[in-house]
Amino acid sequence: MTDASPHDAAAPRRRGRPSRTQTEAAPATRDRILDAAREEFSERGYEKTSVRGIAKAAGVDSALVHHYFGTKEQVFEAAVEVAVTPALAASNAVGDGPLDGVGERLTRFLFGVWENPTTRAPLLAIVRSAFNNEAAAAVFRRLLVAQLMRRIAQQLDVPDAELRAELAAAQLVGVAMLRYVIKLEPLASVDVERIIERVAPVVQAHLTAP
């Protein structure tokens, strides 16, 4: 009987690191992790979501989640960023026409983002998580409020532009919260055009009224 050669068996993988096979699966694996993260954050909120839970939902080792994204906060930011990119284009709604129609343009654009299933999940994750966790709230402020509403404020030639933009944001986020998160009836089921018709004048007043 001869001793087995040390080359007959594969060297054990160092604990806490993804295997070469796992890392070679990128970017498909990375996208799968992000999809799982959006689902977990959307359903559970930031506080109740864990890296281990995300990894399990994605069918990967938790070390792989850390390998691609780092901390849970960094996973959260990467997961919800898909909603921010199109939302940032809402700032163009201010400059694409006269100020007397900006309320409807902005309201229509943002509810269009909410109505799109692709961007709704990460938005749900942001809103649900930001209300009970400071780390998630910081991401919300950084990605949405600072980038989106500040851009809009810069295009408004009115006094207190930043405050006005934030009040408009509060109006839109509040309605979205009741419709898509709390699902308060009949608001949750009514046609989105009726919501835009009612909300747009209020947003307009926040942005441009004396």
Buried (B, 14 or more C-beta within 10 A) or exposed (E): EEEEEEEEEEEEEEEEBBEEEBBEBBEEBBEBBBBBBBBBBBBBBBEBBBBEBBBBBBEBBBBBBBBBBEEBBBBBBBBBEBBBEBBBEBBBBBBEEEBEBBBBBBBBBBBBBBEEEEBBBBBBBBBBBBBEBEBBBEBBEEBBBEBBBBBBBBBBEEEEBEEBBBBBBEBBBEBBBBBBBEEEEEBEEEEBEEBBEEBBEBBBBBBBEE
